[in-house]
Amino acid sequence: MSKSASIEMKQKRHEILELVGHICVGLSVFMKGIDKFEHHHVLIGWLLLILGLMILGFSAFHKKIEFILGRIKYFILGIEGFVMLFIGYSYYQDGSHLIHYAYYLTAILFFTAIPVIYFLHKNEEAKKLKIDTGEPVNEGAGNSIASQEEKN
């Protein structure tokens, strides 16, 4: 198997895992919205239903949406993080035991995923630009002032 095929398989697997994560969050938010309707919290129920449908819609059409809007992935991750915080707080207010900690942890993971994915994506773009221009790609260095002066 060639190196490019291996990279493509990893990217495809990453996309599938990302899609499954968005679907799980969307369904969770949607079901919590239905639960809020049953407990006569209509406004919160509608808000959660709409956010759940937005997240599910994003997961269904993420390729087209990212092509049109660019870096909307970070915005969606932020929304998912805030919604997970809200649902965790909702479970805490309902008197549930320990489940709210899982939602808080999920929210923290979403918030930490935003800069991690951003910097990984930024590094991949930089490597692609160096490869496209024909410059040698140096993994370890190349960004320091001394190495730039050596090139000049």
Buried (B, 14 or more C-beta within 10 A) or exposed (E): EEEEEEEEEEEEEEEEEBBEBBBEBBBBBBBBBEBBBEEEBEEBBEBBBEBBBBBBEBBBEBEEBBEEEEEEBBEBBBBBBBBBBBBBBBBBEEEEEEEBEEBBEBBEBBBEBBEEBBEEEEEEEEEEEBEEEEEEEEEEEBEEEEEEEEEE
